[in-house]
Amino acid sequence: MAAPTERKTGKEFGEGNYKASKRFRDSEEAFVKKNRDKIPEMGKAARDALEGPEGKSLKKAAARAARTTLH
């Protein structure tokens, strides 16, 4: 009999959650298809924001998010 911590829970095991990964890929592909012509403009706007007056706070927020992300 499996120990209590080894019971099957219906969750996926291994190198990540395959269903979540597929949902993420599908949504990314849909975003690119929908916004293909706007992506260069979006990239420029993001670069301008990082290089502009709000850049410092954006970089701090990105660093804070990276520290708190679950791995």
Secondary structure as GFF3:
##gff-version 3
##sequence-region A 1 71
A	DSSP	three_ten_helix	4	6	.	.	.	ID=ss1
A	DSSP	alpha_helix	18	35	.	.	.	ID=ss2
A	DSSP	alpha_helix	39	51	.	.	.	ID=ss3
A	DSSP	alpha_helix	55	68	.	.	.	ID=ss4
###
